[in-house]
Amino acid sequence: MDTTSRTLVKSITWQVMGLLSMTIVGYLFTRSISASGGIALSGAVIGFVCYFLHEKLWSHIGWGRK
């Protein structure tokens, strides 16, 4: 089972990668750094919370572990 701090660090690194990639995609569509950054940032915050909760939930499920 992962510790809370490990899950937190995994969530942060995942969201940084997502933030960068979504900023690039948003910029390609909008040609605006501020618009693409806002879209990416809001998606990163929502994704961070969902991923963290998802990982914590799955850490309590024993299915598939050996």
Protein Blocks (a to p, Z undefined) as FASTA:
>chain_A
ZZfklmmmmmmmmmmmmmmmmmmmmmmmnopaklmmmmmmmmmmmmmmmmmmmmmmmmmp
mghpZZ
